[in-house]
Amino acid sequence: MSNWKGTKSWNRGQRVEKEFTKLLKKRDPNYKKANRENQFRHIDYHTSFGTIDVKAQKRISRSDSNEQDELVWVEFLNVQGRNGWLKSAVDIIAFERENDFVLVKRNYLLGMAKVKCNIEDKVTNSSDALYKGYQRAGRKDLISIIKMEDILELPHTIWNK
């Protein structure tokens, strides 16, 4: 964690969470920001409608210059090889897009990802990870890419920025 804190990606994630907080306050003024222990369990907020994990837009490859919102990384296993956020106990995942956030129930997302992604078909290049398993060098994670349009086919809510 200490190597991650303060990086460009970490700082961007903090800015995205602040932006999300402004929208959340309007919908649930009694929300609670998660403590550090909860954040290790992929919970950023406790709300009257469930726990929420906020996901900032991501680049597909480290060499990409900009984040995008058409493709989304999903995490089956984390870098320690334990259940990733897709298999966590959080209720809702909020995906940042350019002009809004898409909120979807994690269990719906997991069900869809299990059907769409063949994580046993592993690729070595992140840009080839659409619906396939990808593991970063030297890590125990297992991640895949899905399309945002797949998420929008699930029951969801959109919060405009």
Disulfide bonds with the S-S distance in Angstrom:
none
